Amino acid sequence: MTTAADALIVDSILDAIADQRLQAGTKLGEQALSDLFDCNRAHVRRALATLTAWQVVEHLPNRGAYVSTPTVDDARDIFQARRAIETTICRNVVRKATDADIAALRAHLHEEHAAEASDRPAAIRLTRGFHLLLARIAGNHVLLRYMEELTMRSSLIIGLYGTNRAALCADGEHDLLVDAIAARDEARALAALDEHLRGIERQIDFKRTVAPSNMLADALRPMREA
């Protein structure tokens, strides 16, 4: 049975991965997490099991739990899956979005633009949130669940292989997509989405990696103090 303590650990780690504060390959020691969250190790084990099911944590024999390290093939598979799933999502949004939904998308874009200038972690979180908002508007809860996992795993990939710019979307790409959705122009929306996702993938440098963090407490502190 999941408890509030389990959920806090899960949410903290997911948030740190999404913000790229917690890098691939970082060790998630049970005792260290137990101390950080002031809970017993049973809570930590349940939380790590949940994260393993999401494929953002892996257990290595005789070594413990680590933030997953996606391979190059993993990265390509994930972006291919995103293109396939988000194409369906985009079609649904064009057909189903209400005026209130369009307003919500534009309000989200306003937050993104404000964060891009001064708060990179917030901008990264909002960029992922934009794609999840589209999935919620599309109204297919199964696809939303897939998108929650795929966008999280994308954050891991970008953190491991991405350039500094790759974490954020190119200027105006989300705006172009929302404009096409508002115009009910499915072909233009799908073209904008495809170019957007391929543009993110093009910025991934598979020869570049980032060393795992040894500062687990610093990576998780923002969520714990929220």
Accessible surface in RSA format (square Angstrom, percent):
REM  Atomic radii and reference values for relative SASA: ProtOr
REM  Chains: A
REM  Algorithm: Lee & Richards
REM  Probe-radius: 1.40
REM  Slices: 20
REM RES _ NUM      All-atoms   Total-Side   Main-Chain    Non-polar    All polar
REM                ABS   REL    ABS   REL    ABS   REL    ABS   REL    ABS   REL
RES MET A   1   203.13 105.2 143.56  95.0  59.57 141.8 120.70 102.6  82.43 109.2
RES THR A   2    98.29  69.9  75.65  76.7  22.65  54.0  42.12  56.6  56.17  84.9
RES THR A   3    43.05  30.6  35.02  35.5   8.03  19.1  42.60  57.2   0.45   0.7
RES ALA A   4    89.30  82.1  69.47 107.2  19.83  45.1  77.04 108.5  12.26  32.5
RES ALA A   5    33.33  30.6  23.68  36.5   9.65  22.0  29.88  42.1   3.46   9.2
RES ASP A   6     3.02   2.1   3.02   3.0   0.00   0.0   2.69   6.3   0.34   0.3
RES ALA A   7    39.84  36.6  36.26  56.0   3.57   8.1  39.84  56.1   0.00   0.0
RES LEU A   8    76.81  42.8  73.10  52.3   3.70   9.3  76.32  53.6   0.49   1.3
RES ILE A   9     0.22   0.1   0.22   0.2   0.00   0.0   0.22   0.2   0.00   0.0
RES VAL A  10    17.37  11.4  17.37  15.7   0.00   0.0  17.37  15.1   0.00   0.0
RES ASP A  11    71.05  49.8  68.43  68.1   2.62   6.2  12.63  29.7  58.42  58.3
RES SER A  12     0.01   0.0   0.00   0.0   0.01   0.0   0.00   0.0   0.01   0.0
RES ILE A  13     0.00   0.0   0.00   0.0   0.00   0.0   0.00   0.0   0.00   0.0
RES LEU A  14    22.86  12.7  22.83  16.3   0.03   0.1  22.86  16.1   0.00   0.0
RES ASP A  15    28.49  20.0  23.78  23.7   4.71  11.1   6.80  16.0  21.70  21.6
RES ALA A  16     0.00   0.0   0.00   0.0   0.00   0.0   0.00   0.0   0.00   0.0
RES ILE A  17     1.33   0.8   0.30   0.2   1.03   2.5   0.30   0.2   1.03   2.8
RES ALA A  18     3.80   3.5   3.33   5.1   0.47   1.1   3.33   4.7   0.47   1.2
RES ASP A  19     6.24   4.4   0.73   0.7   5.51  13.0   0.00   0.0   6.24   6.2
RES GLN A  20    33.97  19.0  20.28  14.8  13.69  32.6   8.00  17.0  25.97  19.7
RES ARG A  21    55.04  23.1  38.55  19.7  16.49  39.3  41.74  57.0  13.31   8.1
RES LEU A  22     2.07   1.2   0.00   0.0   2.07   5.2   0.00   0.0   2.07   5.6
RES GLN A  23    28.47  15.9  27.57  20.1   0.90   2.1   7.93  16.9  20.54  15.6
RES ALA A  24     3.11   2.9   0.06   0.1   3.05   6.9   0.06   0.1   3.05   8.1
RES GLY A  25    21.82  26.9   0.00   N/A  21.82  26.9  14.26  39.1   7.56  16.9
RES THR A  26     2.29   1.6   1.77   1.8   0.52   1.2   2.29   3.1   0.00   0.0
RES LYS A  27    97.86  47.7  88.33  54.2   9.53  22.7  78.53  70.7  19.33  20.6
RES LEU A  28     0.97   0.5   0.00   0.0   0.97   2.4   0.00   0.0   0.97   2.6
RES GLY A  29    16.76  20.7   0.00   N/A  16.76  20.7  15.12  41.5   1.63   3.7
RES GLU A  30    45.86  26.3  40.09  30.3   5.76  13.7  13.70  26.5  32.16  26.3
RES GLN A  31    89.29  49.9  87.48  63.9   1.80   4.3  51.69 110.0  37.60  28.5
RES ALA A  32    45.65  42.0  36.15  55.8   9.51  21.6  42.87  60.4   2.79   7.4
RES LEU A  33     0.00   0.0   0.00   0.0   0.00   0.0   0.00   0.0   0.00   0.0
RES SER A  34     9.44   8.0   7.92  10.6   1.52   3.5   0.00   0.0   9.44  13.2
RES ASP A  35    99.94  70.0  74.72  74.4  25.22  59.6  33.29  78.3  66.65  66.5
RES LEU A  36    37.70  21.0  23.15  16.6  14.55  36.6  26.91  18.9  10.80  29.1
RES PHE A  37    23.26  11.6   3.17   2.0  20.09  52.3   7.65   4.6  15.61  44.7
RES ASP A  38   135.61  95.0 111.02 110.5  24.59  58.2  31.75  74.7 103.85 103.6
RES CYS A  39    23.75  18.0   5.48   6.1  18.27  42.9  16.92  42.9   6.83   7.4
RES ASN A  40    89.17  61.5  78.23  75.6  10.94  26.3  41.67 100.3  47.50  45.9
RES ARG A  41    97.94  41.1  94.87  48.4   3.07   7.3  27.83  38.0  70.11  42.5
RES ALA A  42    41.80  38.4  37.82  58.4   3.98   9.1  39.61  55.8   2.19   5.8
RES HIS A  43    34.11  18.6  34.11  23.7   0.00   0.0  15.18  15.6  18.93  22.0
RES VAL A  44     0.00   0.0   0.00   0.0   0.00   0.0   0.00   0.0   0.00   0.0
RES ARG A  45   125.78  52.8 118.74  60.5   7.04  16.8  50.94  69.6  74.84  45.4
RES ARG A  46    87.51  36.7  82.22  41.9   5.30  12.6  46.93  64.1  40.59  24.6
RES ALA A  47     0.29   0.3   0.00   0.0   0.29   0.6   0.29   0.4   0.00   0.0
RES LEU A  48     1.57   0.9   1.57   1.1   0.00   0.0   1.57   1.1   0.00   0.0
RES ALA A  49    60.27  55.4  49.12  75.8  11.15  25.4  53.56  75.4   6.71  17.8
RES THR A  50    54.65  38.9  48.43  49.1   6.22  14.8  31.90  42.9  22.75  34.4
RES LEU A  51     0.19   0.1   0.19   0.1   0.00   0.0   0.19   0.1   0.00   0.0
RES THR A  52    50.09  35.6  44.36  45.0   5.73  13.7  44.36  59.6   5.73   8.7
RES ALA A  53    77.64  71.4  46.73  72.1  30.92  70.3  58.76  82.8  18.88  50.0
RES TRP A  54    35.13  14.1  33.30  16.1   1.83   4.3  29.58  15.8   5.55   9.0
RES GLN A  55    90.97  50.9  82.85  60.5   8.12  19.3  24.92  53.0  66.05  50.1
RES VAL A  56     0.00   0.0   0.00   0.0   0.00   0.0   0.00   0.0   0.00   0.0
RES VAL A  57     3.21   2.1   0.00   0.0   3.21   7.7   0.00   0.0   3.21   8.7
RES GLU A  58    61.20  35.1  59.03  44.7   2.17   5.2  18.67  36.1  42.54  34.7
RES HIS A  59    98.05  53.6  74.19  51.6  23.86  61.0  56.15  57.9  41.90  48.8
RES LEU A  60    51.91  28.9  47.52  34.0   4.39  11.0  48.02  33.7   3.89  10.5
RES PRO A  61   113.97  83.1  93.61  85.3  20.35  74.0 105.86  87.4   8.11  50.4
RES ASN A  62   163.10 112.5 110.79 107.1  52.31 126.0  41.76 100.5 121.34 117.3
RES ARG A  63   139.07  58.4 124.75  63.6  14.32  34.1  52.45  71.7  86.61  52.5
RES GLY A  64    32.28  39.8   0.00   N/A  32.28  39.8  28.27  77.6   4.01   9.0
RES ALA A  65     5.14   4.7   1.87   2.9   3.27   7.4   1.87   2.6   3.27   8.7
RES TYR A  66    28.78  13.4  28.78  16.4   0.00   0.0  16.11  12.1  12.67  15.6
RES VAL A  67     0.00   0.0   0.00   0.0   0.00   0.0   0.00   0.0   0.00   0.0
RES SER A  68    14.95  12.6  14.95  19.9   0.00   0.0  11.41  24.3   3.54   5.0
RES THR A  69    64.61  46.0  50.57  51.3  14.04  33.5  42.84  57.5  21.77  32.9
RES PRO A  70    10.05   7.3   5.87   5.4   4.18  15.2   9.65   8.0   0.40   2.5
RES THR A  71    75.61  53.8  71.37  72.4   4.24  10.1  72.12  96.9   3.49   5.3
RES VAL A  72    46.07  30.3  43.96  39.8   2.11   5.1  43.96  38.2   2.11   5.7
RES ASP A  73    98.61  69.1  96.59  96.1   2.02   4.8  26.19  61.6  72.42  72.2
RES ASP A  74    48.34  33.9  46.56  46.3   1.78   4.2   2.11   5.0  46.23  46.1
RES ALA A  75     0.04   0.0   0.04   0.1   0.00   0.0   0.04   0.1   0.00   0.0
RES ARG A  76   124.46  52.3 120.77  61.6   3.69   8.8  39.96  54.6  84.51  51.2
RES ASP A  77    88.14  61.7  84.12  83.7   4.03   9.5  24.21  57.0  63.93  63.8
RES ILE A  78     6.28   3.6   5.41   4.0   0.87   2.1   6.28   4.5   0.00   0.0
RES PHE A  79     1.16   0.6   1.08   0.7   0.09   0.2   1.08   0.7   0.09   0.2
RES GLN A  80   113.82  63.6 112.88  82.5   0.94   2.2  23.67  50.4  90.15  68.4
RES ALA A  81    34.42  31.7  27.13  41.9   7.30  16.6  34.10  48.0   0.33   0.9
RES ARG A  82    10.80   4.5  10.80   5.5   0.00   0.0   0.02   0.0  10.78   6.5
RES ARG A  83    42.61  17.9  40.71  20.8   1.91   4.5  13.81  18.9  28.81  17.5
RES ALA A  84    66.62  61.3  47.67  73.6  18.94  43.1  58.98  83.1   7.64  20.2
RES ILE A  85    30.79  17.5  28.11  20.9   2.68   6.5  30.79  22.2   0.00   0.0
RES GLU A  86     4.00   2.3   3.56   2.7   0.45   1.1   1.23   2.4   2.77   2.3
RES THR A  87    42.28  30.1  42.28  42.9   0.00   0.0  22.29  29.9  19.99  30.2
RES THR A  88    59.54  42.3  59.08  59.9   0.46   1.1  33.75  45.3  25.79  39.0
RES ILE A  89     3.27   1.9   3.27   2.4   0.00   0.0   3.27   2.4   0.00   0.0
RES CYS A  90     2.33   1.8   1.85   2.1   0.47   1.1   1.59   4.0   0.74   0.8
RES ARG A  91    88.29  37.1  88.29  45.0   0.00   0.0  14.78  20.2  73.51  44.6
RES ASN A  92    33.51  23.1  33.14  32.0   0.37   0.9   0.93   2.2  32.58  31.5
RES VAL A  93     0.00   0.0   0.00   0.0   0.00   0.0   0.00   0.0   0.00   0.0
RES VAL A  94     6.90   4.5   5.85   5.3   1.05   2.5   5.85   5.1   1.05   2.8
RES ARG A  95   160.17  67.3 122.83  62.6  37.34  88.9  54.83  74.9 105.35  63.8
RES LYS A  96   111.73  54.5  91.73  56.3  20.00  47.6  68.08  61.3  43.65  46.5
RES ALA A  97     5.07   4.7   0.00   0.0   5.07  11.5   0.00   0.0   5.07  13.4
RES THR A  98    74.49  53.0  68.60  69.5   5.89  14.0  70.67  94.9   3.82   5.8
RES ASP A  99   123.03  86.2 113.03 112.5  10.00  23.6  39.39  92.7  83.64  83.4
RES ALA A 100    74.18  68.2  59.67  92.1  14.51  33.0  67.01  94.4   7.18  19.0
RES ASP A 101    36.15  25.3  36.01  35.8   0.14   0.3   0.14   0.3  36.01  35.9
RES ILE A 102    19.45  11.1  19.45  14.5   0.00   0.0  19.45  14.0   0.00   0.0
RES ALA A 103    60.71  55.8  49.93  77.0  10.79  24.5  56.40  79.4   4.32  11.4
RES ALA A 104    44.76  41.2  33.59  51.8  11.18  25.4  41.73  58.8   3.03   8.0
RES LEU A 105     0.00   0.0   0.00   0.0   0.00   0.0   0.00   0.0   0.00   0.0
RES ARG A 106   102.00  42.8  95.71  48.8   6.29  15.0  51.05  69.8  50.95  30.9
RES ALA A 107    57.32  52.7  47.58  73.4   9.73  22.1  54.95  77.4   2.36   6.3
RES HIS A 108    25.66  14.0  24.27  16.9   1.39   3.6  12.60  13.0  13.07  15.2
RES LEU A 109     6.34   3.5   6.34   4.5   0.00   0.0   6.34   4.5   0.00   0.0
RES HIS A 110   133.29  72.8 129.14  89.8   4.15  10.6  83.17  85.7  50.12  58.3
RES GLU A 111    92.91  53.3  88.93  67.3   3.98   9.5  30.48  58.9  62.43  51.0
RES GLU A 112     4.11   2.4   4.11   3.1   0.00   0.0   0.95   1.8   3.16   2.6
RES HIS A 113    78.61  43.0  68.13  47.4  10.48  26.8  59.59  61.4  19.02  22.1
RES ALA A 114    63.03  58.0  43.63  67.3  19.40  44.1  55.44  78.1   7.59  20.1
RES ALA A 115    10.83  10.0   5.74   8.9   5.09  11.6  10.55  14.9   0.28   0.7
RES GLU A 116    62.53  35.9  37.08  28.1  25.45  60.6  13.61  26.3  48.92  39.9
RES ALA A 117    94.75  87.1  52.37  80.8  42.38  96.4  62.78  88.4  31.97  84.7
RES SER A 118   101.53  85.8  59.77  79.8  41.76  96.2  50.12 106.7  51.41  72.0
RES ASP A 119    64.49  45.2  61.12  60.8   3.38   8.0  18.31  43.1  46.19  46.1
RES ARG A 120    95.60  40.1  89.13  45.4   6.47  15.4  57.25  78.2  38.35  23.2
RES PRO A 121    55.59  40.5  55.59  50.7   0.00   0.0  55.59  45.9   0.00   0.0
RES ALA A 122    16.55  15.2  16.55  25.5   0.00   0.0  16.55  23.3   0.00   0.0
RES ALA A 123     1.01   0.9   0.43   0.7   0.59   1.3   0.70   1.0   0.31   0.8
RES ILE A 124    10.51   6.0   9.18   6.8   1.33   3.2   9.18   6.6   1.33   3.6
RES ARG A 125   103.98  43.7 100.77  51.4   3.21   7.6  50.75  69.4  53.23  32.3
RES LEU A 126    31.08  17.3  30.26  21.6   0.82   2.1  31.08  21.8   0.00   0.0
RES THR A 127    15.27  10.9  15.27  15.5   0.00   0.0  12.77  17.2   2.50   3.8
RES ARG A 128    46.11  19.4  41.08  20.9   5.03  12.0  13.03  17.8  33.08  20.0
RES GLY A 129    16.73  20.6   0.00   N/A  16.73  20.6  16.34  44.8   0.39   0.9
RES PHE A 130     0.00   0.0   0.00   0.0   0.00   0.0   0.00   0.0   0.00   0.0
RES HIS A 131     3.87   2.1   2.88   2.0   0.99   2.5   2.51   2.6   1.37   1.6
RES LEU A 132    16.12   9.0  16.12  11.5   0.00   0.0  16.12  11.3   0.00   0.0
RES LEU A 133    28.47  15.9  28.47  20.4   0.00   0.0  28.47  20.0   0.00   0.0
RES LEU A 134     4.02   2.2   4.02   2.9   0.00   0.0   4.02   2.8   0.00   0.0
RES ALA A 135     1.16   1.1   0.03   0.0   1.13   2.6   0.09   0.1   1.08   2.9
RES ARG A 136   127.19  53.4 107.01  54.5  20.18  48.0  52.47  71.7  74.72  45.3
RES ILE A 137    21.98  12.5   6.23   4.6  15.74  37.9  13.12   9.4   8.85  24.0
RES ALA A 138     0.98   0.9   0.23   0.4   0.75   1.7   0.23   0.3   0.75   2.0
RES GLY A 139    38.57  47.6   0.00   N/A  38.57  47.6  16.86  46.3  21.71  48.6
RES ASN A 140    57.38  39.6  51.01  49.3   6.37  15.3  11.18  26.9  46.21  44.7
RES HIS A 141   147.58  80.7 137.86  95.8   9.72  24.9 100.78 103.9  46.80  54.5
RES VAL A 142    96.81  63.7  93.00  84.2   3.81   9.2  96.50  83.8   0.31   0.9
RES LEU A 143    26.15  14.6  26.15  18.7   0.00   0.0  26.15  18.4   0.00   0.0
RES LEU A 144    24.85  13.8  24.85  17.8   0.00   0.0  24.85  17.4   0.00   0.0
RES ARG A 145   131.77  55.3 130.00  66.3   1.77   4.2  50.03  68.4  81.74  49.5
RES TYR A 146   113.28  52.9 112.54  64.0   0.74   1.9  67.81  51.0  45.46  56.0
RES MET A 147     0.14   0.1   0.14   0.1   0.00   0.0   0.14   0.1   0.00   0.0
RES GLU A 148    44.49  25.5  44.49  33.7   0.00   0.0   6.18  11.9  38.32  31.3
RES GLU A 149    40.46  23.2  40.46  30.6   0.00   0.0   6.46  12.5  34.00  27.8
RES LEU A 150    16.15   9.0  16.15  11.6   0.00   0.0  16.15  11.3   0.00   0.0
RES THR A 151     4.08   2.9   2.26   2.3   1.82   4.3   2.32   3.1   1.76   2.7
RES MET A 152     3.88   2.0   3.88   2.6   0.00   0.0   3.88   3.3   0.00   0.0
RES ARG A 153    41.50  17.4  41.50  21.2   0.00   0.0   0.63   0.9  40.88  24.8
RES SER A 154     2.46   2.1   2.46   3.3   0.00   0.0   2.46   5.2   0.00   0.0
RES SER A 155     9.16   7.7   7.29   9.7   1.87   4.3   0.90   1.9   8.26  11.6
RES LEU A 156     5.06   2.8   2.45   1.7   2.61   6.6   4.52   3.2   0.54   1.4
RES ILE A 157     0.00   0.0   0.00   0.0   0.00   0.0   0.00   0.0   0.00   0.0
RES ILE A 158    18.28  10.4  15.53  11.6   2.76   6.6  15.53  11.2   2.76   7.5
RES GLY A 159     7.80   9.6   0.00   N/A   7.80   9.6   5.85  16.0   1.95   4.4
RES LEU A 160     8.30   4.6   8.30   5.9   0.00   0.0   8.30   5.8   0.00   0.0
RES TYR A 161    16.01   7.5  16.01   9.1   0.00   0.0   3.16   2.4  12.84  15.8
RES GLY A 162     1.80   2.2   0.00   N/A   1.80   2.2   0.00   0.0   1.80   4.0
RES THR A 163    58.05  41.3  52.36  53.1   5.69  13.6  52.31  70.3   5.74   8.7
RES ASN A 164   116.71  80.5 110.29 106.6   6.42  15.5  30.32  73.0  86.39  83.5
RES ARG A 165    95.41  40.1  91.18  46.5   4.23  10.1  62.12  84.9  33.29  20.2
RES ALA A 166     1.39   1.3   0.00   0.0   1.39   3.2   0.00   0.0   1.39   3.7
RES ALA A 167     7.14   6.6   0.79   1.2   6.35  14.4   0.85   1.2   6.30  16.7
RES LEU A 168    11.35   6.3  10.38   7.4   0.98   2.5  11.35   8.0   0.00   0.0
RES CYS A 169     6.09   4.6   4.68   5.2   1.41   3.3   4.41  11.2   1.68   1.8
RES ALA A 170    38.69  35.6  33.46  51.6   5.23  11.9  34.75  48.9   3.94  10.4
RES ASP A 171   123.56  86.6  95.71  95.3  27.85  65.9  40.57  95.5  82.99  82.8
RES GLY A 172    28.38  35.0   0.00   N/A  28.38  35.0  21.82  59.9   6.56  14.7
RES GLU A 173    31.45  18.1  29.59  22.4   1.85   4.4  13.64  26.4  17.81  14.5
RES HIS A 174     5.58   3.1   4.14   2.9   1.44   3.7   4.05   4.2   1.54   1.8
RES ASP A 175    40.38  28.3  40.38  40.2   0.00   0.0  19.20  45.2  21.18  21.1
RES LEU A 176   107.95  60.1 106.92  76.5   1.03   2.6 106.92  75.1   1.03   2.8
RES LEU A 177     1.13   0.6   1.13   0.8   0.00   0.0   1.13   0.8   0.00   0.0
RES VAL A 178     0.00   0.0   0.00   0.0   0.00   0.0   0.00   0.0   0.00   0.0
RES ASP A 179    57.69  40.4  53.37  53.1   4.32  10.2  16.39  38.6  41.31  41.2
RES ALA A 180     0.00   0.0   0.00   0.0   0.00   0.0   0.00   0.0   0.00   0.0
RES ILE A 181     0.31   0.2   0.31   0.2   0.00   0.0   0.31   0.2   0.00   0.0
RES ALA A 182    39.15  36.0  17.44  26.9  21.71  49.4  18.37  25.9  20.78  55.0
RES ALA A 183    59.51  54.7  26.31  40.6  33.20  75.5  38.10  53.7  21.41  56.7
RES ARG A 184   107.33  45.1  86.59  44.1  20.74  49.4  54.31  74.2  53.02  32.1
RES ASP A 185    52.07  36.5  46.25  46.0   5.83  13.8  13.90  32.7  38.17  38.1
RES GLU A 186    49.61  28.5  45.66  34.5   3.95   9.4  19.19  37.1  30.42  24.8
RES ALA A 187    77.23  71.0  63.66  98.2  13.57  30.9  69.42  97.8   7.80  20.7
RES ARG A 188   108.46  45.5 102.64  52.3   5.82  13.8  60.58  82.8  47.88  29.0
RES ALA A 189     0.00   0.0   0.00   0.0   0.00   0.0   0.00   0.0   0.00   0.0
RES LEU A 190    32.80  18.3  29.26  20.9   3.54   8.9  29.57  20.8   3.23   8.7
RES ALA A 191    63.34  58.2  50.53  78.0  12.81  29.1  58.80  82.8   4.53  12.0
RES ALA A 192    21.57  19.8   8.29  12.8  13.29  30.2  17.47  24.6   4.10  10.9
RES LEU A 193     4.03   2.2   4.03   2.9   0.00   0.0   4.03   2.8   0.00   0.0
RES ASP A 194    57.05  40.0  54.71  54.5   2.34   5.5  21.78  51.3  35.27  35.2
RES GLU A 195    85.26  49.0  84.87  64.2   0.39   0.9  43.37  83.9  41.90  34.2
RES HIS A 196     1.49   0.8   1.23   0.9   0.26   0.7   1.27   1.3   0.23   0.3
RES LEU A 197     0.83   0.5   0.78   0.6   0.05   0.1   0.78   0.5   0.05   0.1
RES ARG A 198   102.17  42.9 101.41  51.7   0.76   1.8  26.30  35.9  75.87  46.0
RES GLY A 199     9.71  12.0   0.00   N/A   9.71  12.0   8.61  23.6   1.11   2.5
RES ILE A 200    11.31   6.4  10.66   7.9   0.65   1.6  10.66   7.7   0.65   1.8
RES GLU A 201    35.48  20.4  31.65  23.9   3.82   9.1  13.37  25.9  22.11  18.0
RES ARG A 202   155.82  65.4 121.35  61.9  34.48  82.1  77.86 106.4  77.97  47.3
RES GLN A 203    48.72  27.2  41.03  30.0   7.69  18.3  31.84  67.8  16.87  12.8
RES ILE A 204    13.44   7.6   0.13   0.1  13.31  32.1   0.38   0.3  13.07  35.5
RES ASP A 205    59.41  41.6  54.71  54.5   4.69  11.1  17.15  40.4  42.26  42.1
RES PHE A 206    54.74  27.4  36.53  22.6  18.21  47.4  36.57  22.2  18.17  52.0
RES LYS A 207   199.26  97.2 162.67  99.8  36.59  87.1 112.83 101.6  86.43  92.1
RES ARG A 208    79.80  33.5  73.67  37.6   6.13  14.6  32.57  44.5  47.23  28.6
RES THR A 209    92.71  65.9  67.52  68.4  25.19  60.0  34.83  46.8  57.88  87.5
RES VAL A 210    43.74  28.8  37.12  33.6   6.62  16.0  40.55  35.2   3.19   8.7
RES ALA A 211    80.41  73.9  60.49  93.3  19.92  45.3  66.74  94.0  13.67  36.2
RES PRO A 212    67.82  49.4  57.30  52.2  10.52  38.2  57.30  47.3  10.52  65.4
RES SER A 213    31.00  26.2  18.60  24.8  12.40  28.6  19.21  40.9  11.79  16.5
RES ASN A 214   145.72 100.5 111.94 108.2  33.77  81.3  32.04  77.1 113.67 109.9
RES MET A 215   114.84  59.5 112.21  74.3   2.62   6.2  87.23  74.2  27.60  36.6
RES LEU A 216    20.01  11.1  17.77  12.7   2.24   5.6  17.77  12.5   2.24   6.0
RES ALA A 217    35.20  32.4  32.78  50.6   2.42   5.5  32.78  46.2   2.42   6.4
RES ASP A 218    62.86  44.0  53.64  53.4   9.22  21.8  23.56  55.4  39.30  39.2
RES ALA A 219     6.37   5.9   1.50   2.3   4.87  11.1   5.75   8.1   0.62   1.6
RES LEU A 220     0.00   0.0   0.00   0.0   0.00   0.0   0.00   0.0   0.00   0.0
RES ARG A 221    93.41  39.2  93.41  47.6   0.00   0.0  23.77  32.5  69.64  42.2
RES PRO A 222    65.19  47.5  49.67  45.3  15.52  56.4  58.02  47.9   7.17  44.5
RES MET A 223    48.13  24.9  42.10  27.9   6.03  14.3  27.72  23.6  20.40  27.0
RES ARG A 224    70.30  29.5  42.09  21.5  28.21  67.2   8.96  12.2  61.34  37.2
RES GLU A 225   126.10  72.4  90.82  68.7  35.28  84.0  44.02  85.1  82.09  67.0
RES ALA A 226   113.66 104.5  41.74  64.4  71.92 163.6  80.31 113.1  33.35  88.3
END  Absolute sums over single chains surface
CHAIN  1 A    10709.9       8941.3       1768.7       5927.0       4783.0
END  Absolute sums over all chains
TOTAL         10709.9       8941.3       1768.7       5927.0       4783.0
